[in-house]
Amino acid sequence: MKQIANYITLGNLLCGLMAISALATGDSHAPLMALSFMGAAAVLDFFDGFVARLMKADGEMGKQLDSLADLVSFGVVPGLIWRHYMLELGYCSSSGFCINQYVWVLIPLAAAWRLARFNVQSVDGPGFVGVPAPMMGLALAAWALMPYALEQELIALGWKASMLGFFNQFYVWLYMPLCAAYLMVGETRMIAFKGKPSVWHFAFLAYSVLALLVLPYAAGPLLLSGYLICSVLANFAAKQSNSTS
């Protein structure tokens, strides 16, 4: 019974492997299928920790297995989705050497660093150090699909479809993995949804509900930006509180 949480973690890893298998087909709908598998992996990633704590079965093996699964599902998979669209948008030829073709490797490399540091680093107080790999991976994968999924939503809201051009800009695609890697391996304290909730947790929750209702297909990047803003404000408020106490 104590291995149930580990079996759920293996389900997370299986979803990541199925996403890679889908991307390997080269089908035009493969990235959307891969994102769906990532969503299932995220649900399993939440429940394995919940079940482990409920059954008091959280141990070193589960911790290491969880990180290995997250590396595949939220590091390798979004990186390959990024590579898929870099090639599709014509930012790199499929033949010959092109450095742009390999910018995607920054995503799994940074995720590996972030997950390994999390396993060995003890953090005083609540929160994470650096953006968690699952959140960043889902945001990047959703960003890659936004030009295709958002068009009808933006038109329905009365926005100009030409705004989608921003998401296809070469430099956005080239530097986004670098920015994502920096946020994952950086030392910024991020809020965690464990322990006693604060006003910033509720603010992020309210923002998330609003984002999902208005632009559900853009939820990944929008939730990431809200998470970053709430974490920065939480850090600032904590410093102000400590300086006045």
C-alpha positions as CSV (number, residue, x, y, z in Angstrom):
1,M,0.0,0.0,0.0
2,K,2.8,2.4,0.7
3,Q,4.0,2.1,-2.9
4,I,0.7,3.6,-4.2
5,A,2.2,7.1,-4.4
6,N,5.2,5.8,-6.3
7,Y,2.9,4.1,-8.8
8,I,1.1,7.4,-9.3
9,T,4.5,9.1,-9.9
10,L,5.2,6.4,-12.6
11,G,1.9,7.4,-14.2
12,N,3.3,10.9,-14.4
13,L,6.4,9.6,-16.1
14,L,4.2,7.4,-18.4
15,C,2.3,10.5,-19.5
16,G,5.6,12.2,-20.3
17,L,6.8,9.3,-22.4
18,M,3.5,9.1,-24.3
19,A,3.9,12.9,-25.0
20,I,7.3,12.2,-26.5
21,S,5.9,9.3,-28.5
22,A,3.2,11.6,-29.9
23,L,5.8,14.3,-30.8
24,A,7.9,11.7,-32.6
25,T,5.2,11.1,-35.1
26,G,5.6,14.7,-36.5
27,D,1.8,15.0,-36.8
28,S,0.5,18.5,-36.9
29,H,-1.8,17.8,-33.9
30,A,1.1,16.1,-31.9
31,P,1.9,19.2,-29.8
32,L,-1.7,19.6,-28.7
33,M,-1.8,15.9,-27.8
34,A,1.6,16.3,-25.9
35,L,0.1,19.2,-24.0
36,S,-2.9,17.1,-23.0
37,F,-0.5,14.4,-21.7
38,M,1.4,17.1,-19.8
39,G,-1.9,18.2,-18.2
40,A,-2.6,14.6,-17.1
41,A,1.0,14.4,-15.7
42,A,0.4,17.6,-13.7
43,V,-2.7,16.1,-12.1
44,L,-0.8,13.0,-11.2
45,D,2.2,15.1,-9.9
46,F,-0.2,16.8,-7.5
47,F,-1.8,13.6,-6.3
48,D,1.3,11.6,-5.7
49,G,2.5,14.0,-3.1
50,F,-0.9,14.3,-1.6
51,V,-1.3,10.5,-1.3
52,A,2.3,10.1,0.1
53,R,1.5,12.6,2.9
54,L,-1.9,11.1,3.6
55,M,-0.4,7.6,3.9
56,K,2.8,8.8,5.6
57,A,4.8,7.1,2.9
58,D,6.8,10.0,1.7
59,G,10.5,8.9,1.5
60,E,13.7,9.4,-0.4
61,M,12.8,7.0,-3.2
62,G,9.5,8.9,-3.8
63,K,11.3,12.2,-3.8
64,Q,13.9,11.0,-6.4
65,L,11.3,9.3,-8.6
66,D,9.1,12.4,-8.6
67,S,12.0,14.5,-9.8
68,L,12.9,12.0,-12.6
69,A,9.3,12.0,-13.7
70,D,9.0,15.8,-13.6
71,L,12.2,16.1,-15.7
72,V,10.7,14.1,-18.5
73,S,7.1,15.5,-18.3
74,F,7.9,19.1,-17.6
75,G,11.4,19.5,-19.0
76,V,12.0,17.3,-22.0
77,V,8.4,17.4,-23.3
78,P,8.0,21.2,-23.4
79,G,11.5,21.5,-24.9
80,L,10.5,19.2,-27.7
81,I,7.3,21.1,-28.3
82,W,9.4,24.3,-28.5
83,R,11.7,22.6,-31.0
84,H,8.7,21.4,-33.1
85,Y,7.4,25.0,-33.6
86,M,10.9,26.5,-34.1
87,L,11.1,24.2,-37.1
88,E,7.5,24.7,-38.2
89,L,7.9,28.5,-38.1
90,G,10.9,28.3,-40.3
91,Y,13.4,29.7,-37.8
92,C,15.7,26.8,-38.6
93,S,16.3,24.5,-41.5
94,S,15.7,20.8,-40.8
95,S,19.0,20.1,-42.5
96,G,22.4,21.5,-41.6
97,F,23.6,23.0,-38.4
98,C,21.6,25.9,-36.8
99,I,22.1,27.0,-33.2
100,N,18.4,28.0,-33.1
101,Q,17.5,24.3,-33.5
102,Y,19.0,23.5,-30.2
103,V,17.8,26.4,-28.0
104,W,15.1,24.0,-26.7
105,V,17.7,22.0,-24.7
106,L,17.9,24.9,-22.2
107,I,14.5,24.0,-20.9
108,P,15.2,20.4,-19.8
109,L,18.7,21.3,-18.6
110,A,17.4,24.1,-16.4
111,A,14.6,21.8,-15.1
112,A,17.2,19.1,-14.2
113,W,19.2,21.7,-12.3
114,R,16.1,23.1,-10.5
115,L,14.9,19.6,-9.5
116,A,18.3,18.4,-8.3
117,R,18.8,21.5,-6.2
118,F,15.3,21.1,-4.7
119,N,16.2,17.5,-3.6
120,V,19.4,18.5,-1.8
121,Q,18.7,22.1,-0.7
122,S,17.0,22.9,2.6
123,V,15.0,26.1,2.5
124,D,14.2,28.1,5.6
125,G,10.5,29.0,5.8
126,P,7.7,28.4,3.3
127,G,8.1,28.7,-0.4
128,F,10.3,27.5,-3.3
129,V,13.5,28.8,-4.6
130,G,13.1,29.3,-8.4
131,V,10.0,28.6,-10.4
132,P,8.9,25.0,-10.1
133,A,9.6,22.9,-13.3
134,P,5.9,21.7,-13.7
135,M,4.6,25.3,-13.8
136,M,7.3,26.5,-16.1
137,G,7.0,23.5,-18.4
138,L,3.2,23.8,-18.8
139,A,3.5,27.6,-19.4
140,L,6.1,27.1,-22.1
141,A,4.1,24.3,-23.8
142,A,0.9,26.4,-23.7
143,W,2.8,29.5,-25.0
144,A,3.8,27.4,-28.0
145,L,0.2,26.6,-28.8
146,M,-1.2,30.1,-28.3
147,P,-0.9,31.4,-31.9
148,Y,-3.1,28.5,-33.0
149,A,-5.5,28.2,-30.1
150,L,-6.0,31.9,-29.3
151,E,-7.1,33.2,-32.7
152,Q,-10.8,32.6,-32.4
153,E,-10.8,33.7,-28.7
154,L,-9.2,37.1,-29.5
155,I,-11.5,37.7,-32.4
156,A,-14.5,36.9,-30.2
157,L,-13.3,39.4,-27.6
158,G,-12.9,42.1,-30.3
159,W,-9.1,42.1,-30.3
160,K,-7.2,42.3,-33.6
161,A,-6.0,38.9,-34.8
162,S,-2.7,40.7,-35.9
163,M,-1.8,40.7,-32.2
164,L,-0.9,37.1,-32.6
165,G,2.1,38.2,-34.6
166,F,3.8,38.9,-31.3
167,F,3.8,35.2,-30.5
168,N,5.5,34.3,-33.8
169,Q,8.3,36.8,-33.4
170,F,11.7,35.2,-33.9
171,Y,13.4,36.8,-30.9
172,V,10.5,35.8,-28.6
173,W,11.0,32.2,-29.6
174,L,14.8,32.4,-29.4
175,Y,15.1,34.1,-26.0
176,M,12.1,32.6,-24.2
177,P,13.9,29.3,-23.2
178,L,16.8,31.4,-21.9
179,C,14.4,33.5,-19.7
180,A,12.6,30.3,-18.5
181,A,15.9,28.7,-17.6
182,Y,16.9,31.7,-15.6
183,L,13.6,31.8,-13.7
184,M,13.9,28.1,-12.8
185,V,17.5,28.1,-11.6
186,G,17.4,31.6,-10.1
187,E,17.4,32.3,-6.4
188,T,14.1,34.2,-6.2
189,R,11.7,32.9,-3.5
190,M,8.4,31.8,-4.9
191,I,5.2,31.1,-3.0
192,A,4.2,27.5,-2.3
193,F,0.7,26.2,-1.7
194,K,1.7,24.3,1.4
195,G,1.1,25.3,5.0
196,K,-0.8,28.4,6.1
197,P,-2.2,30.4,3.2
198,S,-1.5,34.2,2.9
199,V,-3.3,37.0,1.1
200,W,-1.0,36.4,-1.9
201,H,-2.2,32.9,-2.2
202,F,-5.8,34.1,-2.4
203,A,-4.8,36.9,-4.8
204,F,-3.2,34.3,-7.1
205,L,-6.2,32.0,-6.8
206,A,-8.6,34.8,-7.8
207,Y,-6.4,35.9,-10.7
208,S,-6.1,32.3,-11.9
209,V,-9.9,31.8,-11.9
210,L,-10.3,35.1,-13.9
211,A,-7.6,34.1,-16.4
212,L,-9.2,30.7,-16.9
213,L,-12.6,32.2,-17.5
214,V,-11.5,34.9,-19.9
215,L,-8.7,33.3,-21.9
216,P,-8.5,29.6,-21.0
217,Y,-6.2,28.8,-23.9
218,A,-3.7,31.4,-22.7
219,A,-3.9,30.2,-19.1
220,G,-0.4,28.8,-19.0
221,P,1.6,32.0,-19.6
222,L,-1.0,34.1,-17.8
223,L,-0.9,31.9,-14.6
224,L,2.9,32.0,-14.8
225,S,3.0,35.8,-14.9
226,G,0.5,36.1,-12.1
227,Y,2.5,33.6,-10.0
228,L,5.7,35.6,-10.6
229,I,4.0,38.9,-9.7
230,C,2.4,37.5,-6.5
231,S,5.7,35.9,-5.4
232,V,7.6,39.2,-5.9
233,L,5.0,41.1,-4.0
234,A,5.0,38.5,-1.2
235,N,8.8,38.8,-0.9
236,F,8.6,42.6,-0.8
237,A,5.8,42.5,1.9
238,A,7.9,40.0,4.0
239,K,10.9,42.2,3.8
240,Q,8.9,45.3,4.8
241,S,7.3,43.3,7.7
242,N,10.8,42.2,8.9
243,S,12.2,45.7,8.7
244,T,9.4,47.2,10.8
245,S,9.4,44.4,13.5
